[in-house]
Amino acid sequence: LGHSEGTKVALNAAKNKKFIKGIALIGFWNESLASTLLEQVIYRNISLFERFDVNSDKFLTENELKVSDPVAKSVLAQLSMLDLNRDKKLSLSEFKAGNYLNLISGTGLYNEAYARDEAKLMRPSDIIQNTSIPILFLQGEYDNQTPAFYTQSIELANQLVWKKKNLKFVYFPK
């Protein structure tokens, strides 16, 4: 059983340990941890920026952030620090820079030792394509950490190319 990044662990364990007779994957993920972090820390948060940018000008002002939302309150509290050009508004680029700082500031979210170990592992989709043991995918359609499109891409590859009978897909609405 693997969840999120653990789906990669479960698939690699099954590849290397012949006693494993089946796998269940909750919230399948096919990318490296570096790609995962970039997606989760930078790109997913763009929708938050857009939600608060009520006039769609690609800037957040103090007034736009004075709403009853904990994320808006957090961004507002950081506005003076993140506003690099001191124009009293936060550009989308400055917003992303603040989020990206979490990846480069030594927080331990990602390190070279892990990257070297991860590079030695087979990509999950390659393991799936080459295994015959049963694999059950359990995926929430609104999962914001492991988006459904990763599982759906495996289902499409199977329907259109692989045509394997050992894969089962279960999606949970919302």
C-alpha positions in Angstrom: 0.0 0.0 0.0 1.4 3.4 -0.9 0.0 6.9 -0.7 1.3 9.9 -2.7 5.1 9.7 -2.8 4.6 6.3 -1.2 3.1 5.0 -4.4 6.6 5.1 -5.9 7.9 3.3 -2.8 5.2 0.6 -3.0 5.8 0.0 -6.8 9.5 -0.2 -6.3 9.1 -2.6 -3.4 6.9 -4.8 -5.5 9.4 -4.8 -8.3 12.2 -5.9 -6.0 10.3 -8.2 -3.6 8.7 -11.1 -5.4 6.6 -12.1 -2.4 4.4 -9.0 -3.0 1.3 -10.2 -4.9 -0.6 -7.0 -5.3 -0.5 -3.2 -4.8 -3.0 -0.6 -3.7 -2.1 3.0 -4.6 -3.9 5.9 -3.0 -3.3 9.2 -4.8 -0.8 8.0 -7.4 2.2 10.1 -8.2 4.5 9.5 -11.1 7.0 12.4 -10.8 10.2 13.0 -8.9 10.1 14.7 -5.5 11.7 17.8 -7.1 8.8 18.0 -9.6 6.3 17.2 -6.9 7.5 20.0 -4.7 7.5 22.5 -7.5 4.0 21.6 -8.4 2.7 21.6 -4.9 4.6 24.7 -3.6 4.4 26.9 -6.7 1.8 26.0 -9.3 -1.0 24.8 -7.1 -0.9 28.1 -5.2 -1.5 30.2 -8.3 -5.2 29.5 -8.0 -5.1 31.1 -4.5 -3.5 34.2 -6.0 -6.1 34.3 -8.8 -9.0 33.9 -6.2 -7.8 37.0 -4.3 -7.0 39.0 -7.5 -10.6 40.2 -7.8 -9.8 42.7 -10.7 -7.6 40.1 -12.5 -4.7 42.5 -12.9 -2.1 40.0 -11.8 -1.4 42.0 -8.6 -2.7 41.6 -5.0 -3.3 44.8 -3.1 -3.8 45.2 0.6 -7.5 45.8 0.0 -7.9 42.5 -2.0 -6.2 40.6 0.8 -8.5 42.1 3.6 -11.0 39.3 3.3 -12.1 36.7 5.7 -9.7 33.9 4.6 -6.8 32.5 6.5 -4.6 32.3 3.4 -5.3 35.9 2.5 -4.5 37.0 6.0 -1.2 35.1 5.9 -0.3 36.7 2.5 -1.3 40.1 3.9 0.9 39.7 6.9 3.9 38.9 4.5 3.1 41.6 2.0 5.8 44.1 3.0 8.4 41.4 3.0 7.4 39.9 -0.4 6.9 43.2 -2.2 10.4 43.4 -3.6 9.9 46.5 -5.7 8.0 48.3 -2.8 5.0 49.3 -5.0 2.6 48.2 -2.2 1.2 45.4 -4.2 2.2 41.8 -4.8 2.8 40.6 -8.3 2.2 37.0 -9.3 6.0 36.7 -9.7 6.7 38.0 -6.2 4.0 35.6 -4.9 5.7 32.6 -6.6 9.1 33.8 -5.3 7.8 33.8 -1.8 6.6 30.2 -2.2 9.7 29.1 -4.0 11.8 30.5 -1.1 10.4 27.5 0.9 12.2 25.2 -1.5 15.6 26.9 -1.5 15.8 28.2 2.1 17.3 25.0 3.6 14.0 23.8 5.1 15.0 20.2 4.2 12.1 19.7 1.8 14.5 18.5 -0.8 18.2 17.5 -0.7 20.8 16.0 -3.0 21.2 12.7 -1.1 17.5 12.0 -1.7 17.8 13.0 -5.3 20.6 10.6 -5.9 18.7 7.7 -4.2 15.5 8.6 -6.1 17.4 8.7 -9.5 18.3 5.0 -9.0 14.6 4.0 -8.8 12.5 3.1 -11.8 9.8 5.5 -12.8 6.4 4.3 -11.5 4.7 4.3 -14.9 7.5 2.0 -16.2 7.0 -0.4 -13.4 3.2 -0.4 -14.0 3.7 -1.1 -17.7 6.1 -4.0 -17.0 4.4 -5.8 -14.1 1.7 -8.4 -14.1 0.7 -8.3 -10.4 -2.7 -6.7 -9.6 -2.6 -2.9 -9.0 -5.6 -1.0 -7.5 -5.6 2.7 -8.0 -7.8 4.7 -5.5 -8.0 8.3 -6.4 -10.0 11.3 -5.2 -11.1 13.5 -8.1 -10.6 16.7 -6.1 -7.3 15.6 -4.4 -5.2 18.7 -4.4 -2.0 16.9 -3.4 -2.0 14.1 -5.9 -4.1 15.3 -8.8 -6.4 12.8 -10.5 -4.8 13.4 -13.9 -1.8 11.3 -12.9 -4.0 8.2 -12.3 -6.1 9.1 -15.4 -3.0 9.2 -17.5 -2.2 5.6 -16.5 -5.7 4.6 -17.2 -5.5 6.1 -20.7 -2.2 4.5 -21.4 -3.7 1.2 -20.4 -6.9 1.6 -22.5 -5.0 2.9 -25.6 -1.7 1.1 -25.5 -0.9 -1.4 -22.8 -4.3 -3.2 -22.6 -3.4 -4.8 -19.3 -5.9 -6.8 -17.3 -4.2 -6.3 -13.9 -5.0 -2.6 -13.4 -8.2 -1.4 -11.6 -9.2 2.2 -11.2 -11.6 3.6 -8.6 -12.3 7.3 -8.5 -14.0 9.0 -5.6 -16.1 12.1 -6.5 -15.0 15.3 -4.8 
